[in-house]
Amino acid sequence: MASRVLRIGLIPGDGIGREVIPAGRRVLEALPSSFGLKFEFTDLEAGFETFQNTGAALPDRTVKVLKDECDGALFGAVSSPTKAVKGYSSPIVALRKKLDLYANVRPVKTIASAANPIDLVIVRENTEDLYVKEERTLEDPAKGGVYAEAIKRISARASSRIATIAGEIALRRQKLRDSGSASIHKSPLVTITHKSNVLSQTDGLFRTCAKEALAAAQFVQGGVAVEEQIVDSMVYKLFRQPRDYDVIVAPNLYGDILSDGAAALVGSLGLVPSANVGEGFAIGEPCHGSAPDIEGKGIANPIATLRSTALMLEFLGEEQAAAKIYAAVDANLEEAKLLTPDLGGKATTEEVVNDILKRL
């Protein structure tokens, strides 16, 4: 049987991204040959340090290589300044738009033996809402002097397709549960999150389009239930009763806040993966950021990156290979002998990676 060759772009970015993205490459290279996969890697640049060195946070070459030569990519982290820096904007936000990676998928899962196991996915629309970054600062004495405003853009197309992929993820999760591969058993459910009681046009459009998309025959026949939550109520209920949820779908800003907050449910951002997904392309991206406080110390938790690597494979159609990585990571966490400091341990990045590679 001929091997499938996957071309993967490696974008370490800033801070600990340079320490954990190599771990993603190593786990791909360590996959057993029985999966019939071979990998070719291309090193690419993006990030604040790249901006400082070259004047471009997302070089044209990076975008071109990803579009023309790659099947997927791993993106490490970005150091974003808290104050405006002329000419700089987030490269990962730009990359999502340029490659039309319209879905950000963030699983939040505990180990199977946890006292109160959690297993849910937050699906965030990735291309619009306030993240279109159309802002301006004005001055008008009648309005109290200087004021700023930003555009919140919600489209029917984006709302429909993000709800559709959320429904597809719910069906796929149910298929795993039916096969006995899942540790938690529940019925497929998609929770639409919005604030249409206040933002009746923008969030109202998101709500309407999401409900229409999830009423499609494939979801009804697959038994996918649909509910909705106002975002502030969603935050409260997510932390009070996380086991009630399966797949949560939300516009960009709400999804960003919910997914970062949900990481607290499993103990550390160092555990939580994400994937930026488009048609036939996926970028795995750990959720922890550049973590300048631990940069260069060799103690960054690599698990979010390894899980993001598996998630990338999942959306590239290699679900069995992804499952192998997930199992190796889960076994490491279940044994709990080699944990990085964010999880209360003393292990180094290298020790955790080596332990997981052995389990492959």
SVG drawing of the C-alpha trace seen along z (x, -y; Angstrom):
<svg xmlns="http://www.w3.org/2000/svg" viewBox="-35 -70 51 72">
<polyline fill="none" stroke="black" stroke-width="0.4" points="0.0,0.0 1.4,-3.4 2.0,-5.9 0.1,-9.1 2.5,-12.1 1.3,-15.0 3.2,-18.3 3.1,-20.2 4.2,-23.8 5.9,-24.5 5.4,-28.0 6.9,-28.2 6.1,-31.9 7.2,-33.4 8.1,-32.4 7.5,-28.8 6.1,-28.1 9.7,-27.5 10.0,-24.8 6.8,-22.9 6.3,-22.9 9.4,-20.6 7.5,-18.2 4.6,-18.1 7.0,-17.2 8.6,-14.5 5.3,-12.8 4.3,-12.8 7.6,-11.2 7.2,-8.6 3.8,-7.4 3.9,-3.6 4.4,-2.8 1.2,-0.8 -0.8,-4.1 0.8,-4.5 1.8,-8.1 4.9,-10.0 5.5,-13.7 7.4,-16.5 8.1,-19.6 8.6,-23.2 9.9,-25.8 8.0,-29.0 8.0,-32.4 5.3,-34.5 4.9,-36.4 5.8,-39.5 9.5,-38.8 9.3,-38.2 7.6,-41.6 10.4,-43.3 13.0,-41.7 11.3,-42.1 8.5,-44.6 5.9,-41.8 4.2,-39.7 2.9,-37.3 5.4,-37.3 3.9,-36.8 6.1,-33.7 4.5,-32.0 1.0,-32.4 2.1,-31.4 3.9,-28.2 0.9,-27.2 -1.5,-27.7 0.6,-26.2 2.6,-23.5 1.1,-22.3 -1.8,-20.1 -1.8,-21.4 0.4,-23.3 1.3,-23.6 1.3,-27.1 3.0,-27.7 2.3,-31.0 2.2,-34.8 3.4,-37.5 0.9,-40.2 1.7,-43.6 -0.9,-45.1 -0.5,-48.5 -0.9,-49.3 2.2,-49.0 2.1,-50.7 1.9,-48.2 1.5,-45.2 -1.6,-42.9 -2.0,-39.3 -0.6,-36.9 -2.8,-34.0 -6.0,-36.2 -4.7,-37.2 -3.8,-33.6 -7.3,-32.4 -8.8,-35.0 -6.3,-34.5 -6.7,-30.7 -10.4,-30.9 -10.0,-28.7 -13.5,-29.5 -13.7,-27.1 -11.7,-27.1 -12.3,-23.8 -11.2,-23.4 -11.8,-20.1 -11.9,-20.3 -11.4,-16.9 -10.3,-15.4 -8.7,-12.0 -11.1,-9.1 -10.4,-8.4 -11.2,-12.0 -13.7,-12.2 -16.0,-14.4 -15.0,-13.7 -15.6,-16.4 -15.6,-15.9 -16.9,-18.8 -15.9,-20.8 -16.2,-24.5 -16.6,-25.4 -15.9,-29.1 -16.5,-31.0 -13.1,-32.2 -13.4,-34.9 -15.7,-37.7 -17.5,-39.3 -15.5,-42.0 -12.3,-40.3 -12.7,-41.9 -10.6,-44.6 -12.4,-47.5 -12.0,-50.1 -11.6,-53.9 -11.0,-56.6 -13.0,-59.8 -13.6,-63.0 -16.9,-64.7 -17.7,-67.1 -21.3,-66.2 -20.4,-62.6 -18.0,-63.4 -14.9,-64.0 -12.7,-61.2 -14.5,-57.9 -13.7,-54.7 -16.0,-52.3 -15.6,-48.9 -17.6,-47.0 -19.2,-43.7 -19.9,-41.8 -22.0,-38.6 -22.9,-37.0 -25.5,-34.4 -22.9,-32.3 -20.4,-32.2 -23.1,-31.5 -24.5,-28.6 -21.2,-26.9 -19.9,-27.1 -23.2,-25.6 -22.9,-22.9 -19.4,-21.9 -20.5,-21.9 -23.3,-19.4 -20.8,-17.3 -18.5,-17.2 -21.5,-16.1 -22.2,-13.3 -18.6,-12.2 -18.4,-12.2 -21.5,-10.1 -20.0,-7.6 -17.1,-7.2 -19.4,-6.8 -21.4,-4.1 -18.2,-2.3 -17.2,-2.2 -14.1,-4.4 -15.4,-7.2 -14.9,-7.3 -18.1,-9.4 -21.5,-8.5 -24.0,-11.2 -26.4,-12.1 -25.3,-14.3 -26.1,-18.0 -25.2,-21.3 -25.6,-24.4 -25.9,-27.7 -24.5,-30.6 -25.4,-34.2 -26.7,-37.5 -29.6,-38.1 -31.7,-39.5 -29.5,-42.6 -27.9,-42.4 -31.0,-41.4 -29.6,-42.0 -26.1,-40.6 -26.5,-37.8 -30.1,-37.4 -28.8,-36.5 -26.3,-34.1 -29.0,-32.4 -31.4,-32.1 -28.9,-30.8 -27.4,-28.3 -30.8,-26.9 -31.7,-26.5 -28.4,-24.8 -28.8,-22.3 -32.3,-21.5 -30.8,-19.7 -31.8,-16.1 -28.4,-14.6 -28.5,-16.1 -32.1,-15.3 -31.7,-11.7 -28.5,-11.4 -30.3,-12.4 -28.5,-15.7 -30.4,-17.8 -30.2,-21.6 -30.5,-24.1 -29.5,-27.7 -28.0,-29.8 -27.5,-33.5 -23.7,-33.9 -23.6,-35.2 -25.8,-32.3 -23.6,-30.0 -20.5,-31.1 -22.2,-30.4 -23.6,-27.1 -20.3,-26.0 -18.5,-26.3 -21.3,-25.0 -22.4,-22.0 -19.8,-21.3 -20.8,-17.7 -24.2,-18.8 -22.5,-20.0 -21.3,-18.2 -20.6,-20.7 -20.9,-24.5 -21.0,-26.8 -20.5,-30.5 -19.5,-33.7 -15.8,-34.6 -15.6,-36.7 -17.8,-34.6 -16.1,-31.4 -12.7,-32.9 -13.7,-33.7 -15.6,-30.5 -12.8,-28.3 -10.0,-30.0 -12.1,-29.9 -13.0,-26.3 -9.4,-25.4 -9.7,-26.0 -12.0,-23.1 -9.2,-20.7 -6.4,-22.3 -4.2,-24.1 -4.0,-25.9 -1.0,-23.6 -3.5,-20.7 -5.9,-22.3 -5.5,-21.9 -7.2,-23.7 -7.4,-23.5 -8.2,-26.2 -10.1,-24.4 -11.1,-25.2 -12.0,-23.2 -9.3,-20.5 -6.8,-22.4 -6.2,-22.5 -3.7,-24.3 -3.1,-22.8 -2.6,-25.5 -2.1,-25.1 -4.1,-27.5 -1.4,-28.6 0.1,-31.6 3.8,-32.5 4.2,-32.3 7.2,-34.7 7.5,-33.9 8.8,-30.4 10.4,-30.9 13.7,-29.1 13.4,-27.2 12.5,-23.9 9.4,-23.4 6.6,-24.3 3.9,-21.7 4.0,-20.1 0.6,-18.3 -1.5,-21.0 0.7,-21.0 0.7,-17.2 -3.1,-17.1 -3.3,-19.9 -1.1,-17.8 -3.6,-15.0 -6.5,-17.3 -4.9,-18.6 -4.6,-14.9 -8.2,-14.3 -9.4,-17.1 -7.1,-15.9 -8.9,-12.6 -6.4,-10.6 -8.6,-9.8 -6.9,-6.5 -3.5,-8.1 -4.9,-11.0 -6.5,-8.5 -3.1,-6.8 -1.6,-10.2 -4.5,-11.0 -4.2,-7.5 -0.4,-8.1 -1.0,-11.5 -3.9,-10.2 -1.7,-7.3 0.9,-9.8 -1.6,-11.9 -3.3,-8.9 0.0,-7.6 0.8,-11.1 4.5,-10.4 5.9,-12.9 4.0,-16.2 5.3,-19.7 5.1,-22.4 1.8,-23.8 0.2,-20.5 2.1,-20.4 5.0,-18.2 8.7,-18.7 9.2,-17.2 10.8,-19.0 9.3,-19.4 11.8,-16.9 10.9,-14.3 7.2,-14.5 7.7,-14.3 10.0,-11.3 7.5,-9.5 4.7,-10.0 6.9,-9.0 7.6,-5.7 3.9,-5.1 3.5,-5.4"/>
</svg>
